Amino acid sequence: MDEEKFPFLTDMEKHFNEKDLNAFQEQLITDLSLNGFTTDEVAALLFSTMKIVLSQKENKQMLRNKFSIDIEKLGPEGVLAVQRALLESYIIKNKESF
């Protein structure tokens, strides 16, 4: 890793290894604020990020095999429904965090 060229990568790697969602979220919000993103731009960014994540090979296969969902055929409402289901599952597994 080129820490001089990309000093933020050290912090990102630390957050990834620790999976501290709160720290990651704080950093993301800071970055979004510093770059002047509007709320609708943030909404579009988060939506497209979820669509990209769901379209990754492993996730795509899991959705197809377990739930017969073809992510390529889903529109915005479908992607948001999958995201909502994943969030509900996360909340159930992490009750003490909410």
Helices and strands as residue ranges (DSSP letters): H 8-18, H 21-34, H 39-55, H 57-67, G 71-73, H 76-93, G 95-97
